[in-house]
Structures are given as C-alpha cells and as structure tokens.
C-alpha cells in the first residue's frame, strides 16, 4: 500500500533534479487540458420588424432580375459592371478607394432602416452558421488528432522523469508509437466520461478516476490494444479511487496559496509538483504491484 507522503517525497526530489523542463511540460499539459474543456460561445441574432408589427421575412425572388426592384440590391449592368441600387439611385461598385467609405456608410444605413432585404439577412446567417461549424469542427479535430497524443506524451515525460532526467521531446512520443490506438483510446475515454456525467455527477467522477491511468498506460505500454488499456486502468484503480481522491484533496491548500500569487506559485511549483506526484502514483500501482507479484 502506498502513502501520500512517499509519493510526494519522490515527486519533490524528481522535480528539483529536472525543474525547468518539468515546468515547461506542465505548462504544455495545462494548455492541452484547458483546450479540451473549452467551449465556443454563440451569438444571438435579432430580426427587424416592419411598421405593421410583423417580421419582414418575405423575399420576392421573381423580381430579382428587375433592375428597378429593391428585393435584390446588387445588379449587373449591360457592360458587366456591378451596381448597388436603393430604388431611387444606383451606385457603381468600383475599386476606387475614395468612394468606398461613403458606400459602406450608405449600405450600413440601408441595413439599419430595414431596406436591405430578408434574402440578404438569410445569406449572412448561413455564412455565420457555416463559419461557426467550421471552427467547431477544426477545434474537435485538433483536440482528437494532436492534443490527445500530446497529453499521453506529457504523462510519459513525468513517469520517465521520476528516475532520470527526461527530455521535452517525450511530449511527441505518441505520434510515433501506436498513434491510432492512442487517438482512439483517449477519444473514447473522454466520450465515456462525458456520457456517464450526463447521468449524474457522481458516476462521472467515479469513471474519471477509473480511467485515470489510461494516458500513463498508453505511454508505458504502446503495444496494448484500446480494450486492454481500459481493462488495465480499471484493474489498477480497483480499491484505489478513494485514496486517489484524497490525494487530490491534499493539494487544495497549495491551490489557495497559488491564488494569492496570481497563479505564479501554481505555474512554477504546484502544478509540476502535482503532475510528478500523479506519475509517482502510477509507478507505485504498476511496478510496486509487479514487484510483489514477482516475490
């Protein structure tokens, strides 16, 4: 059985030997975990109402080709030039810099007065939705394909750093060692934890501790399949979840002290210290148990 004291003593000793590299990798890991948990805030769009207290949502498509119609403010002249029309006058959209500010102001006034047309508003909404979806998709892809393997690499650095001076290059370890399994396993770990959390908070926390050793196992045993990694983490944390929870609680005091230093203490000591302690826990559960079995 392990104790918090022995884990923390080894963590502090290892941290002092390879301090600055441990701080750097801890910053990388903090960024990865922060990006994984981030969300994109949405913006609300309102519609302009007409004088009859009804929303102006109709768009007369049959008049698009009519040069005198305001349903579509942009039109092409016979000589191929693009014009903007407000129904009373037309403006040629040239590349002349001196004419651009006035036309921008005119178009802005048109939008404010409700004359811009529902069709154009719909187009702008579709563009906005498309951009948001692209941003969300890109963020998810980066998280799954890049940040998840880097998380495994950071955990490998910490476990290696317990007994020797590890190199920052360990962060990229997973990209060259069973990359597909790493991506798949971390993805399903996050998915399962999220689904369990939707039921109740407590089951989500239990699963989080059950899957706690997954990144370390992936970093230490790249030959294992995803199914084997899940099973091994579950077995390692059997009967250890409460003790690991208490270990996490023991850092609350350090967290409070970090607040008084505007996070500087957390960045340069508490977070690296905690990461090394968690790595020491994995080493104890994995190799401490193996040593007993060999006897």
C-alpha positions, 0 to 999 in steps of 0.5 A, a space after each residue: 500500500 502506498 502513502 501520500 507522503 512517499 509519493 510526494 517525497 519522490 515527486 519533490 526530489 524528481 522535480 528539483 533534479 529536472 525543474 525547468 523542463 518539468 515546468 515547461 511540460 506542465 505548462 504544455 499539459 495545462 494548455 492541452 487540458 484547458 483546450 479540451 474543456 473549452 467551449 465556443 460561445 454563440 451569438 444571438 441574432 435579432 430580426 427587424 420588424 416592419 411598421 405593421 408589427 410583423 417580421 419582414 421575412 418575405 423575399 420576392 425572388 421573381 423580381 430579382 432580375 428587375 433592375 428597378 426592384 429593391 428585393 435584390 440590391 446588387 445588379 449587373 449592368 449591360 457592360 458587366 459592371 456591378 451596381 448597388 441600387 436603393 430604388 431611387 439611385 444606383 451606385 457603381 461598385 468600383 475599386 476606387 478607394 475614395 468612394 468606398 467609405 461613403 458606400 459602406 456608410 450608405 449600405 450600413 444605413 440601408 441595413 439599419 432602416 430595414 431596406 436591405 432585404 430578408 434574402 440578404 439577412 438569410 445569406 449572412 446567417 448561413 455564412 455565420 452558421 457555416 463559419 461557426 461549424 467550421 471552427 467547431 469542427 477544426 477545434 474537435 479535430 485538433 483536440 482528437 488528432 494532436 492534443 490527445 497524443 500530446 497529453 499521453 506524451 506529457 504523462 510519459 515525460 513525468 513517469 520517465 522523469 521520476 528516475 532520470 532526467 527526461 527530455 521535452 521531446 517525450 511530449 511527441 512520443 505518441 505520434 510515433 508509437 501506436 498513434 491510432 490506438 492512442 487517438 482512439 483510446 483517449 477519444 473514447 475515454 473522454 466520450 465515456 466520461 462525458 456520457 456517464 456525467 450526463 447521468 449524474 455527477 457522481 458516476 462521472 467522477 467515479 469513471 474519471 478516476 477509473 480511467 485515470 491511468 489510461 494516458 500513463 498506460 498508453 505511454 508505458 505500454 504502446 503495444 496494448 490494444 484500446 480494450 486492454 488499456 481500459 481493462 488495465 486502468 480499471 484493474 489498477 484503480 480497483 480499491 484505489 479511487 478513494 485514496 486517489 481522491 484524497 490525494 487530490 484533496 491534499 493539494 487544495 491548500 497549495 491551490 489557495 496559496 497559488 491564488 494569492 500569487 496570481 497563479 505564479 506559485 501554481 505555474 512554477 511549483 504546484 502544478 509540476 509538483 502535482 503532475 510528478 506526484 500523479 506519475 509517482 502514483 502510477 509507478 507505485 500501482 504498476 511496478 510496486 504491484 509487479 514487484 510483489 507479484 514477482 516475490 
